Amino acid sequence: QVQLVESGGGLVQAGGSLRLSCARSGLTSSMDSMGWFRQAPGKEREFVATIRWSVGIRDYADSVKGRFTISRDNAENTVYLQMNSMKPEDTVVYYCAAGRRWRQFEYWGQGTQVTVSS
């Protein structure tokens, strides 16, 4: 089993920054695909960013390119999402995800709320 625990959500003003963290634990050695998704009430979960743990390949949704950066720390076994130039439409719950294959996710965190005030 794999456990994912997100942290770092909160309230920020438009134009500001937040950094989300996702701490991995359990059988994570095979979890090569890590990602961030977000979901607004009543809407489908939306892809935000992904990173391939072994080689560091990254990909982003068009809506966050140039503003958000995904990264990982091997020593801390943690993946991060640095969010800059935030907009009110970034206000949603953010979820961390993990999977064995690239862009295929099997495990999910509990989510962390991000609110951007205008």
Residue pairs with C-beta under 8 A, 6 or more apart in sequence:
1 26
1 27
1 107
2 24
2 25
2 26
2 27
2 28
2 31
2 98
2 106
2 107
3 24
3 25
3 26
3 107
4 22
4 23
4 24
4 96
4 97
4 98
4 107
4 108
4 109
5 22
5 23
5 25
5 109
5 110
6 20
6 21
6 22
6 94
6 95
6 96
6 109
6 110
6 111
6 112
7 20
7 21
7 22
7 23
7 112
8 18
8 19
8 20
8 21
8 112
9 18
9 20
9 94
9 112
9 113
9 114
10 18
10 113
10 114
10 115
11 115
11 116
11 117
12 18
12 86
12 114
12 115
12 116
12 117
13 116
13 117
14 86
14 87
14 88
14 116
14 117
14 118
15 85
15 86
16 86
16 116
17 82
17 83
17 84
17 85
17 86
18 83
18 86
18 114
19 80
19 81
19 82
19 83
20 36
20 80
20 81
20 83
20 94
20 96
20 112
20 114
21 78
21 79
21 80
22 34
22 36
22 78
22 79
22 80
22 81
22 96
22 109
23 76
23 77
23 78
24 31
24 34
24 77
24 78
24 79
24 98
25 77
28 77
28 98
30 100
31 53
31 98
31 99
31 100
31 107
32 52
32 53
32 54
32 99
32 100
32 101
32 102
33 50
33 51
33 52
33 53
33 98
33 99
33 100
33 101
33 102
33 103
33 104
33 105
34 50
34 51
34 52
34 53
34 70
34 72
34 79
34 96
34 97
34 98
35 47
35 48
35 49
35 50
35 51
35 70
35 96
35 97
35 98
35 99
35 103
35 105
36 48
36 49
36 50
36 70
36 79
36 81
36 94
36 95
36 96
36 97
37 45
37 46
37 47
37 48
37 94
37 95
37 97
38 45
38 46
38 48
38 90
38 92
38 93
38 94
38 95
38 114
39 45
39 46
39 92
39 93
39 95
39 111
40 46
40 91
40 92
40 93
45 95
46 61
46 92
47 61
48 60
48 61
48 64
48 68
48 81
48 94
49 58
49 59
49 60
49 61
49 64
49 68
49 69
49 70
49 81
50 58
50 59
50 70
50 102
50 103
51 57
51 58
51 70
51 71
51 72
51 79
52 58
52 102
53 72
53 79
56 72
57 102
58 70
59 103
60 68
60 70
64 83
67 83
67 84
67 85
67 86
68 81
68 82
68 83
68 84
69 81
69 82
69 84
70 79
70 80
70 81
70 82
71 79
71 80
71 82
72 78
72 79
72 80
73 79
73 80
79 96
81 94
83 90
83 114
86 114
86 116
87 116
88 116
88 117
88 118
89 116
90 114
90 116
91 114
91 115
91 116
92 114
93 111
93 112
93 113
93 114
94 111
94 112
94 113
94 114
95 108
95 109
95 110
95 111
96 108
96 109
97 105
97 107
97 108
97 109
98 105
98 106
98 107
99 105
99 106
99 107
100 106
